[in-house]
Amino acid sequence: MTAEAAGVFRRTAIERSDQRISWERTDQAFFAAGACHILAWVCRESHPDRPIEIAGVRMAGDWQVFHVYALWEGWAFDHSGWNPEPQLMAANTAFEGRPLERITITEGLAQFCATHHSRMPDQYWRDPLPRARDYVSRYTPPWT
């Protein structure tokens, strides 16, 4: 799969207001917009033998991160699977039509969620962790 911009799957107003409707989207849409941070942390936890980082994308000059992904030696993992990070950034930049910045996220999931107004796993309609583990398992990591 080629890197695809997260914005392609941006939630509608009803998907933002109704957790059940948001939950019922395809896995790719769910993990592209609304639960990308959950997928990134699960990816890191799924590969404890690798130094996987967490990175975020934001509009240049903004503080708010709009997309989160796992990162290992130049390879990014998000709803599009494993892709070279420059491809992921290029896809998102082209879609958004303005400059983006990548940041390294060093805080834990709970602090990230508090800072960036994102949901913790227990705030979803159902537990997203098993769904994220299943999604991660569908993609062969670049080190194999």
N, C-alpha and C positions, 0 to 999 in steps of 0.2 A: 504494500500500500504506500502511496506517495503522501508526503506531508500535506495536510489540508488545514486551512485556517479554522481556528476555533469559532470565529464569527459566523461561518457558514451555518453553524448549528445554534446560533444565539436563541435563547428562549423567548417565546412570545409573552405578552402580558399575562395571559391565563396560565401559561406554564410557570411563570414566576410566582404567581399568587396561589396556585394549587399544586401542592407537593405530589399528589397522586397522579395528576396529569403529567407533570414533569417526569415522574418515575416511569411512566408508561412509554416514554420515547425509546427509540432504539438505543442499544448500548453505546454506539458511537456518539450519538447526539447527547445522551446523558453525561458521558465523560468528556465531551468537548466543552459543554457549557452547563455549569451547575454543579459538577462533581469532579472537575479535572484535578483539584487539589487532593481529593480522596484517592484517585487513581495514582497520582504521583507518589504519595506516601506509601501506598500498598505496593507499588513497584519496588520501592527501596526496601521495604520489609520483606519482599519476596526473594530478594537476592542479598542476603546478609553477608555473603562472602565478597561482595563488590562495593567499592566506595561510591555509591550512587548519591549524587547531590539532588537538591530540589531547586528548580529555577522558576522564575516568573517573568511574564511579559506585561509591560505597561506602555501606554502612550508616552512618548518622550516628554519629560517634564512633569508628568502626573505622579501621584503617589500610589494610586490604586492599581493593583495587579488585576488583569482581566483573564489571564490564562496561566496555568501552572503545569509543569512537566518534570519528569525525572531526567537526570543527565548523567551519563557515564562516558568519559573519554571522547567527548565530541558527539556522542549519539544521544538523541532526545527521544524519550518515550512519552507519548500522550495518546489521545483517542485514535491517532493515525498509526499507532504502533511505533517501532523503532525507525528513526530517520536521522540523517546527519542534521545537527542543530542548525547549520546555516540554511538548510532547506526549510526547516520549520519556521525560522524567523522570516525568511523570504516570503513564504506563503501567507503568513500573518500580516506582514508589512504590505504586501500587494493588496490583500483584501481590505485592510483598514485604510489604505491610501494616505498614510502619514507615517512619520518616523516612529519607531518603537525602540524601547530599551529592554534589555534583559538584565534581571537582577538575580543574585544568588540569595536564596532564602535559607537563613541559618537557624531561625527559631523553630520550635516544634509545631505540630499541627494545631494544638489548642491555641497557642499564641498567635499563629498565623490567622486562624479563623477569627479571633477576637479583633485583631488589627485590621483585617481586610473584609470584615462583615461576611464571612463565609460560614457555611453550616458545618457543624461537627457531625460525625456519623449518626449520633442519636437524634439529630434534628431532621432527618429525612423521613419520608413517608414509611419506608422500610429500611432495614440495615443495608447500606451500600457496600459494606466490606466484602461479603461473599461475592457479590456481583463484580466488584473490582478485582478480586483474586482470580475469578474465572476469566475475566477480560485479559489480565496480565498473562495468564497461562496460555492464551491463544497465540502469543507472539514469541518467536525465537529470538533470544537476545543476541546482540552482535558478537559477543565473545565466544559463541559456540560454533 
